[in-house]
Amino acid sequence: MSETAVLERIETLSRTVRQLETRVEELETHEDLRDLEKAITENGSQPLVPWDQAKALLDLD
């Protein structure tokens, strides 16, 4: 295989990897949205927790 062919193959593989990375990120985003929608459905009738209280509960101060 010539050097040019090898470089073209590497470029093709790099493009494919970038596309796959993008697709995985999209799938993760969709999964996150499904999780969020599920949490909203399960907890929708409960009162909201003020941010300051949530930070304290999660020890984020």
Secondary structure in CASP SS format (residue, H / E / C, confidence):
PFRMAT SS
TARGET T0000
AUTHOR 0000-0000-0000
METHOD secondary structure of the structure
MODEL  1
M C 1.00
S C 1.00
E H 1.00
T H 1.00
A H 1.00
V H 1.00
L H 1.00
E H 1.00
R H 1.00
I H 1.00
E H 1.00
T H 1.00
L H 1.00
S H 1.00
R H 1.00
T H 1.00
V H 1.00
R H 1.00
Q H 1.00
L H 1.00
E H 1.00
T H 1.00
R H 1.00
V H 1.00
E H 1.00
E H 1.00
L H 1.00
E H 1.00
T H 1.00
H H 1.00
E H 1.00
D H 1.00
L H 1.00
R H 1.00
D H 1.00
L H 1.00
E H 1.00
K H 1.00
A H 1.00
I H 1.00
T H 1.00
E H 1.00
N H 1.00
G C 1.00
S C 1.00
Q C 1.00
P C 1.00
L C 1.00
V C 1.00
P C 1.00
W H 1.00
D H 1.00
Q H 1.00
A H 1.00
K H 1.00
A H 1.00
L H 1.00
L C 1.00
D C 1.00
L C 1.00
D C 1.00
END
